Amino acid sequence: MRGWSAFLAAVFLAASHAGAFDWTVVNFEGRDYVPLQDVARFYNFTQADYAYDHLQLANTVLRMQGSVNSRELYLNGLKFILSFPLISIDNRPAISRIDLSKLVEPVLRPARIQTAPARTIVLDAGHGGFDQGARSVRGNEKDFTLDVVLRARDLLQAAGYNVRLTRSADVFIPLELRAAFASNQSNALFISVHFNSGMRGDAEGIETYCLAPRGVPSSNDTNLTFSDFRPCLGNVRDAENIALATAIHTALITRLGVGDRGIKRARFVVLRDNTVPGVLIEGGFLTNAIDDVRIANPAFRQNMAQAIVQGIETYNRAVERSGAASAGTIAKGNTAPPASAAAATPGSIWTPFSNDVYALPEAAAK
Ligand SMILES: [Zn+2]
């Protein structure tokens, strides 16, 4: 009986804390930050190391790493680009409140996102017609993107999804029409497929974009501009967008064994004006000798299509648990830190976050 009363005491203790987690919010140069010490406590990280501007939070299933003055944040080795660099206040590392709310929370606790699993997938093959996109001697971006999309369509239909294509032939479709087409679908996800080109031949690897939250710069910009504060239709899906990007990017990096350029933010028209959760994949550089050979290989494009399907299924499983979420769910569009201290179980539903699924490309190859 003694065990029981100890158990009940623990339950009451937990209950009395619900909704009352005491976040420390520090304002620095006009922006709110939260000490990573608080993040560690809230998300049940049992280890926290901070030395020489490098920090690592860890528990049995999850490892978060970053550096002061850097926008790179790694979760079990997967790269995310923060909206603002980590900072150090009184020798305590801190993360911007907006990154906590718009990245850390939905990625670590996707089950709390209030949304339904998707049954319809809108696939968007980048470019088309006179708009050839990036080019290499092996082919044009517009043809490679359509090929990946048609392969993904077949796989998704076989798995029971409704699939809609913004284009199924070599035709030009304006970006605004692509976004409007997706927004007309209900219970849907939007996946745009592109390949990259760089000024320099050494740029390589895959990056996955989702819409930048309101009030943050795009990942490829450092300074805020006036237009970053303009509200976008797609911002109603901030939580879903980053969760979907995480699931898809994880699948791409682990399956394809290519360079990880990170999960990034942008305000591309197809993401900005889209009211269904969406991502834009840049599946490698046609201007890089190694990426280019890969992309021209049909087996690589089939693998990429399979990764897209895998990412969608991971996302659906992750948000399907949202029925279990009750009090303390972050309201969509709310930039406040998580309000609940209900037991966090990071990693438990995010299969990609188990250490053996990814971390090192060698481990992913099996
Ligand atoms: Zn493109």
Residues whose N, C-alpha, C, O or C-beta is under 5 A from the ligand:
A	BS01	ZN	G126 G133 H194 F195
